[in-house]
Amino acid sequence: MHSLNNFYRTIGLEKPESPEVLKSMSTFWNVHFLSNRHRDFIYKFVNNKLSINTRLSHFVENQSRLCTLCSKSNLNEIEDESMEHLFYNFFTTITKNFRLDFYKKYLPEENVTTWNMIEEKKMWFLGLTRNSERNNLFMATCFWVLKFLIWECKLKKGYLNTNFWFTEFENMLKGYLKVSKDLKIEMLKLNYNFCRTLTGGLIERNGG
C-alpha cells in the first residue's frame, strides 16, 4: 500500500477515493488476458520499479537523468525523465501533435481538449473518463496499452512514429479482444466509434 501511495505522488495525482479504482490500480497487472511482458510492465509501473532515468541515477554511476524520448526527438530543452514526464508531459505538452491525433482518431466523442489537466491525467494514468469514478475494463486496458508502448519505445530508444504507434495500439487491443469475453463486453458499453471499427464492424453495439 505504501508503494501505491508513493505512486500517486510520482504522477501528480491525489489518491482516488473510489475503492473500485484503487483495486483496479493495485491488481490490474493480474488481469488474465495480458501478455507476460505487459503484465510485468504494469506491476513495475504501479510499484515504482521501472528503470526510469531519474530513479536509475540514484543507483548507477554516470547515469543520465534526462528523458530518452526527448533526446531522440532532438528537442532544444530536454527534461528529466520522471514517471509524470515520460508517461504524460512528453505527450501532452512537448509532442502535442501525437496527443491531438490520438484524441481525434480514438476519442473524438469526449472532446478531451476541453478537459482540465487533472481530468486528462486521470484518463492517462487511471483510465477514467471525465466525471467518472468507475473503471471500464476496456478503457483502462487502452491506456495501459498506450503506456506500455511508450515504455517499449523508451527501451528501444525509438523515434515517435504516430502511424506505427497507432497500428501497434490497435493490434494489441485486437489480440486481447480475441481472448477475453469480458473485455469485449466492456468495450460494447462504450459509445465510441473506434470500439466498433476495431472489430471491422462485425460487432454491433447491441450484438455479440
Secondary structure, 3 states (H helix, E strand, C coil): CHHHHHHHHHCCCCCCCCHHHHHHHHHHHHCCCCCHHHHHHHHHHHCCCCCCHHHHCCCCCCCCCECHHHHHCCCCCCCECCHHHHHHHHHHHHCHHHHHHHHHHHCHHHCHHHCCHHHHHHHHHHCCCCCCCCCCHHHHHHHHHHHHHHHHHHHHCCCCCHHHHHHHHHHHHHHHHHHCHHHHHHHHCCCCHHHHHCCCCCCCCCCC
